[in-house]
Amino acid sequence: MIELEPRAHGAHSLRRTKVALIYKKTGNLRACQLLLGHRKLESTVRYLGIEVDDALEMSEQLDL
């Protein structure tokens, strides 16, 4: 079993990594927004560290 050093990986960094992986695999920005509980899509874009124009273009292409 691998033990992590205390405080080596906080819950927030794991949360960010998980959502970033979901976004990378699916490109579904809206799903990421829902998972994070963000009210504004712009908050999710900023959280993921992606370009706003790219994210909005992808979002518009999704059928929800």
Buried (B, 14 or more C-beta within 10 A) or exposed (E): EEEEEEEEEEEEEEEBEEBBEBBEEEBBBEBBBEBBEBEEBEEBBEBBEBEEEEBBEBBEEEEE
